[in-house]
Amino acid sequence: MLMSWPDGLGTDLHLKGRARDLLTPRSGAAVVVNHADLYAVTGRARDIQRLAADPPAEGLERLVGRHAGGGLRSAIAEELPGEVAGGTPLLLLLDDLAGATLISGFVFVRWMDQIPEMRERLTKVPGRSMVDICAGFRAGSSALASDGSIVHRQNTARPGPLGDPADPVGWHALDDPAPPAMRRARRIDVWGDGGVLEIDAMFRDSSWDPDGGEIVVHEYQILGQADRASGVLRSVTAVPRVLPYAECPGAAPNASWLAGTELRALRIDVLERLRATDCCTHLNDGLRSLAEVPVLAESLPD
């Protein structure tokens, strides 16, 4: 999901999403099983102003005017039940609109020196107490000022490329960003080993700085095993790679609480079981996406 502001920071946010289910057989060429592209525009209030998908989806236009935050996922379930039931690539992209529009503001912090009006705007916004809303913001965290507002001194890292030149089909085509921009990238690999599904997933939020360099602010790897017949998660381990504050990795061990959960239930169960200081918004997003592992597994040979 590429996030950009073609008319300048502070104007409408443009989001271009691309998702693909790829079957890689033991021999022969890889096969695209399913795919979707999504284009969206949201306003400064995170209201959805435009939506288009390829291939088109019935009911998509009814999400225009909705808030791309709280309540959006319920609206998706109401207006596009077929996409939810099918665990489609378009569902993954639509589900990410809430998270993408939320984290997109990170780029403003990185560009404040180049765009003075952005610094002025951010400093005029009254601070909001974030105490205990997640593991990183638990009381006393180094991420919080004395009034409970966020301290914008995030840890970041310079990433390697997502794509591997030796594996040209390993990622679908990635658009070149026109800074300022952010990108949310996911990978979910699933393969069978007897009666077990092996899972190796990753999640990365990155931004482009004024010097053109890419930086990562959130990245997790998620490893798991599930019973192939029942679709029940046997084990799951979250590996924090890059997180903005020292306290953030404290949520990672709690991913193991989800063992014994049906994979298809994860989109709801993660939000119910990992809450407040037990959770990390970004870890939750990564874990919820595993709900579509059974859909990917349907393409695997017996």
Steps between C-alpha positions, in 0.01 A plus 500: 500500500676817376396824671577835337389863483531607135362847582732545799500403866182597677284438192303186410676168556521269196535125563597242237475141614601182321456144624570164341468134593786312331537123485861386468508130400798272558565511127379724222396864494325682783126557451297805608193351671328830583577871499354843565598865463338772711508878461364725773501868594431618853461852639669659800224360723580148367171497308497280190444721196579263212532123459572285197609138468631272226321267456188699600307393808127540552425717803837674504348840420289480816814547709550851357424752771588259781772575753823311425548424867273373774201317356646449152552127540138455607395699194711275275331192648159659444553621144734233359415175680622291207850643523508432875374143461748434221800652677590670172801719418260795476386437858860519620544835325171645626576383854833686482340836426441560872859428599655674202311826549592492869877450462533727196543800729845372596638652180403849621748470788780406261432798271444777757833671431431516126140619536479759782121519483487131593702566816269787588192287442629212710601723789155660505320167534425449871671198651280197572571258782598160359580337835436124507344470153772249399819337626717780364293767672464340842525741794858622547605412144784693337257554210285738706540854625390595852148583372467161334547628143735328256869591486595512132845342528434166336763235445537420130720285278626508142355195325628274232285464187181298519567331169774244434665529156547123503123452545336750262145372560541495879322837523247653268588827329573775755434857390784748542398754764502875444605632844347583736351152513450197719447134421346210691628166371393149595613151410326180612671176396319171564613147417393151598704249700286192538198599708656830606487842336822693548465880508764769452359852476639852519363852534685826433406868518759720332535865402715704265703786647579831328837354392314228308607223736252242627465442874301236690297591809306173554603148399402160636561145393236246602572126501233241563365151450138399448316172470417457134179304550338719766660835423589547868816692586738270687767758581596857411809709570533872432852628432537879533740631234452878522271688741493869592548484880693283744181377668326391178642144481333423833186390315674244279495201743122539535454376143536148643164545677332441163610135478188286477306764305341422163690694236186637333392651835819702548366824349263525796673296772827695485319825579309338787795323662789743447390835641641804681852443636492134388487605135687682228289648220749384239543152646120467508484595132759238412325228700155583361624452143568132577124446480544449126761223534231230437407678176860481382527138614208400276734536200764268644514141375394225740 
